[in-house]
Amino acid sequence: MPVVIDFTQHRVVAGSITLPTHWSPEQAAAVFEMLDELREHVWARYGLQIQQVLRDERSTAITAAGDIAIDDADVPF
């Protein structure tokens, strides 16, 4: 039997996603399982591209940090 989720009641904000505060444990588990399955499908289709995007983002951050000039004469304390 499908789980029915009513989005009309009170909500709590988690980051930028608004979640209902009235879900039963079964409803929350159904959403969790659906998101887990969605994640698997997205990874199966876009995994290599996701890895490349993450790699590019991290290498850019490292390069940007390498541009910082460090004064070796500066005492740390």
C-alpha positions in Angstrom: 0.0 0.0 0.0 1.5 3.4 -1.0 2.3 5.9 1.8 0.4 9.1 1.6 2.3 12.2 2.7 0.3 15.4 3.6 2.3 18.5 2.9 -0.3 20.9 4.2 0.5 20.8 7.9 3.4 22.5 9.9 6.9 22.3 8.5 10.4 22.5 9.8 13.3 23.9 7.7 16.4 21.7 7.2 18.8 23.8 5.3 16.9 25.1 2.3 14.5 22.2 2.2 11.2 22.5 4.1 10.0 19.2 5.7 6.7 18.4 7.3 6.8 17.9 11.0 3.9 15.4 11.2 5.2 12.4 9.2 4.8 9.0 10.8 8.0 6.9 11.2 6.7 4.8 8.3 6.2 7.9 6.0 9.7 9.2 6.9 11.2 5.8 6.1 9.4 5.7 2.8 10.8 9.1 1.8 14.3 8.0 3.0 14.2 4.9 0.9 12.9 6.8 -2.1 15.8 9.3 -1.8 18.3 6.5 -1.4 17.0 4.8 -4.6 17.1 8.1 -6.4 20.7 8.7 -5.3 21.6 5.3 -6.7 20.0 6.0 -10.0 21.6 9.4 -10.3 25.0 8.0 -9.5 24.6 5.2 -12.0 23.8 7.7 -14.7 26.0 10.6 -13.8 28.7 9.2 -11.5 31.6 9.9 -13.7 30.5 13.4 -14.4 29.8 14.0 -10.7 33.3 12.8 -9.9 34.8 15.1 -12.5 32.9 18.2 -11.2 34.0 17.4 -7.6 37.6 16.9 -8.7 37.5 20.2 -10.6 36.0 22.1 -7.7 38.6 20.7 -5.3 41.6 21.4 -7.6 40.4 25.0 -8.1 40.3 25.4 -4.3 43.8 24.1 -3.9 45.1 26.3 -6.7 43.4 29.4 -5.2 45.0 28.6 -1.8 48.4 28.3 -3.4 48.2 31.9 -4.5 48.4 33.1 -0.9 51.6 34.9 -0.1 53.1 33.7 3.2 55.5 35.9 5.1 58.1 33.5 6.6 59.3 36.3 8.9 55.9 36.5 10.5 56.0 34.8 14.0 52.9 32.5 14.5 52.5 33.5 18.2 
